[in-house]
Each structure stands twice: as C-alpha cells, then as structure tokens.
Amino acid sequence: MSADQNPASLRHYNKAIRAVQKLVLASSKKSRQMILTCCLLFYAIKGIRGGFETGVKHLKSGLAILNESTAGSNFKMNVAEVPDVDEDIAGLLSSLDIVYSYMNNFSTPSLVLTTINEQIGKKRLVPTVFSNTREVQTVCTKLTNWAYHFVLAMIEDSSKAYEELPALMQQELRSLLLSHEQVEQAFFFHRLETGIYHKPRPSELICAKV
C-alpha cells in the first residue's frame, strides 16, 4: 500500500513536517542547520527532477544564510570558529558554490573562504601535515574558492606583466602560489609519517619550512 493510501503513513509524515516547521521557526543552532539542510535537499530534489533554475534558488538561499552566519568575520569552514554552522553542511555548500560558479560562466563565488591574512601571506592556510581526508577537502575547496576570486578580480589586469600588477595583487598571487606548493608538501609529510616515503634530507626540510 502506498503512502497516500495509508493513513498511518500520512500521519507520520505530517508529524515529521510539522516538527521540521517548528524547528525552522526557532532561533537556535539546530534551526540554522535544519534550514541549510533543507536548502541542500531542495536543491538536490529540484535538480533530479530537471528544475535546475529553481534548485539554484535554494542553493543561493543557503549560501546567503551561510554568509549571514559569518558576517563580520571570514568564513573558516570550521564548526569551532563558526558555531552556528555544521562543518559538513558548510563544506558541501561551499563545494556547490564553486560548481555553480564554474557552470555559470565562471561567475564570482558567493562565499569568501579565506581571510585577509591568508591572502597576503601573514597566516598559513595549508597545514604542515594533513591529518585526514576532510582536512584535505576543506583546504582544496578554500584554495579553489580563493583562486576563483583572485582570477576574476584581476581580469582587467590579466594582460599586464607581473611587475606591472598592483603591489597587493603581486603579494596575493605569491601567497596563492605558495599555498598550492604547500599542499604538495603537506601530502609529502603525511606519507612520510605513514612510512611510505624515505626520511627527508636536510635540504628538503629547509625547503618545506620555507
């Protein structure tokens, strides 16, 4: 018997919907997470049914809520630093933000995932050693987001030589390229700790620290 023919099933789902409505209307960490989860679900459902444009509206709503959650500070994709947002939900929305930017003729991503200090090289974005796959995914998402913002911001200066770029843009480009190099180093030391690679020579350690 299908759900629409089974009164018990109808009561069950109606009760579940009312519970979600009640949670969404509340002002709490759980309500924020529920709203963002609904945005993701509706985006997926609309996409499966061919309603891409409607699905994108749900995605943009989720991104707007995420931006509101991080107003006044840069988004870190870290639940400890953004207490109202679950790390997995934030990471998924951030990845979809990049996918939509790519599919929409490289439009500017809605989220900014790097801090000013990371962009100018005063704070390291990439850890010395990756601790798990989630950390790798988080860093790669942040780097991709950063690269999108940087490239789109310098379109007018794209024909200029490096020496002709504004000083701050030169500094950010150096920091961005260094961060990509540090990703390879972080992988290297992770594999070293697991015994896959040989012990590094002193010169390798010096290069890694630089």
N, C-alpha and C positions, 0 to 999 in steps of 0.2 A: 504494500500500500504506500503510495507516495505521500510526501509531507502535507500536500494540500488536501489530502483525503483523510488525514489522521489528526483528529482534534488535539490529541496529546502532543503531537509534534508541533502543531501550530502554537499551542500554549507555551511550549518550551522555547521556541524561537522568539515569540513575542516577549516573553520574560527576559530573554537574553538581550533583545533590542532595547527594552526599557532600562536594563542595567547599564548598557553602554551609554544611552542618552543621559542617564543620571550622572555617570562618571565624567562624561564630556563637559557637562554643565558645572561641575565642581572646579574649584581653583586649587589645584594641587599638582605635585609631580606626576602622580598616576594619570590625572586627567590630561596633562600635556602629552604624555607618552601615548595615551589612548588615541588622542586626536591625530598625532603623527602616524600612528599605526593605521588608522582609518584612511588617511591620505594615501599611504602606500598601497593598501588593499584596493581602494577605489581606482587608483592609477593602474594597478595590475588587471583588475576586472575589466575596466574600460578598454585597456589595450588588447586583451584577449578577445573581446567582442568587436574589435575594429574601431572603437571610438577613441582614436588617438588624441584628437584635439581636446575632448572632454577629459581624458586621462591626464593630459598635461596640465589642465587647470587644477586638478587635485594635487599634482606634483608641485606646482608653483605655490599652492596654498601651504603645503608642508614646508617648503623652503622659506616662505615668508614668516611662518611661525618660528622656524629654527633661527632665522635672523633676529626676530624679536627676542628670543631667549638669550641671545648673545649680544644684545645692544650694549654699547659701552665697552666692550672687550672683544678681542678677536676670538673666533671660534677655534677650539682646540681638538674637537672630536675626542674629548676625554671626559668621562662622566664625573670625575672628581673635580674638574675645572668648570664644567657646565652641569651643575647638579640637577637641573630640571629636565635634562635630555638623556635618554638611554644611549650608550655608546654605539650599540649595534644599529639602532634606528638612525642615529645621526650619520653613521658611516654609510649606510645604504642610501639615504637621501643625498649625501654628498657625491656618491658614485653616480647616481641617476642624474644629478645636476650636471656632471661632466658629460654624460652620454647625451643628454638633451642639447647641451651646448654644441657638441660635435654634429649631431643630427640637424641642428638648426643653423647651419652655415657658420659654425664656429662663433656663436653668439657668446657674450660675456657671461660666465657662470654667475648665478645668483649669490652664492656663498663666497666668502673670503676665508680661506682656511689657514693662512699664515699670518704671523704677527709682523709688525714693522721691524722689530729687532731681528727676526729671522730673515727678512727680506734684505736687510743691509748687512747681514753677517755678524751681528753682535750676539746672536743666540743661535746655537746649533739646532737645526731641525732634525737631522738624522742621528739616531743613537750610535754609539761606538760599536755595539753589537746588537743585532736583532734578537729579541727574547722569544718571539713566537710569530706565527703567520699573521695574526691580527695586526701586530705592530708593523709588519711589512706592508700589509694592505693599507693601513692608515697613512703611513709615510708616502707610499706611492700615490695615493689619492690626493694628498696635500701637495705633493710636487707637481702632479698633473694640473691641479687647480691653479697653482701658482704660475706655471708655465703658460697656461691659457691667458690669465690676467696680464702677464708681462707682455706676451706677444701681441695681444690685442691693444694694449696701451701704447706700444711703440710702432704701430703701423705707419704713422706719419713719418717716423724716423728710420724706417726699415731700409731705405736706400743709402743711408749715411754709413760712413766707415766707423769703426768702434771709437776711434779718437774723437770723432765729431759728435758723439752722443752726449747728452747732458751727464754731468758727474754722477748724479744719483742713479741714473739709468745704468751707467757703467758699473757702479757699485752693486746694484741689484743683479745684473747679469753675471758678474763674477760670483756672487753668492749663490745664485741659482745653479750655475755650472758646477761649483764646488759641492753643493748638496747632492747633485747627481753622482759625482765621483764618490762621495761618502757612502752612498747606498751600496756601491760595489765593495767598499772597504768593510762595511758592516756585515755583508754576506761572507766576506773572506774570514773575518774573525769569528763569526758564528760557526763556520765549518771547521775552523781551527780548534775551537773548543770541543767540537764533537769528534775530533781526531781524524777528520777527512784529509786535512792539509798538513804539510810539514810545518815545523816551527819556523816563524819568520826570521829572516836575517835582520840585524840591527838597522840596516838601511831601509828595510820595508817598514819597520816600526816607526822610524822617523817620518817617512812619507805619509803613513797612516795618521800620525798625530797632527801633521801639518794640514 
